[in-house]
Amino acid sequence: MVYGIDVDEDNNVRITMTLTTPGCPLHESIENGSAEY
């Protein structure tokens, strides 16, 4: 669930979110995939 998306003056993006379940198996994939961009 996404709670917020902020973009600063240098176009850095911060996404505030929670995963649907504790220990979500996609946690690592989401984190690694978003860090690439």
C-alpha positions in Angstrom: 0.0 0.0 0.0 1.5 3.3 -1.1 1.1 6.2 1.4 3.1 8.9 -0.4 5.4 9.8 -3.2 7.8 12.8 -2.9 10.1 14.2 -5.5 12.7 16.7 -4.5 14.4 19.5 -6.5 17.1 17.1 -7.7 14.4 14.6 -8.9 15.2 12.1 -6.1 12.0 10.1 -5.4 11.0 8.8 -1.9 8.1 6.4 -1.7 6.4 5.7 1.6 4.7 2.3 1.6 4.0 -0.9 3.4 3.8 -4.4 2.1 0.6 -6.4 2.4 2.0 -9.0 4.8 4.8 -9.2 7.3 7.7 -11.0 5.7 6.4 -10.4 2.2 8.5 -12.5 -0.2 8.6 -9.7 -2.7 10.3 -7.3 -0.3 13.7 -7.7 -1.7 12.6 -7.6 -5.3 10.7 -4.4 -4.8 13.6 -2.8 -2.9 16.2 -3.8 -5.5 14.1 -3.0 -8.5 13.3 0.5 -7.3 16.9 1.3 -6.4 17.9 0.7 -10.0 16.0 3.8 -11.3 
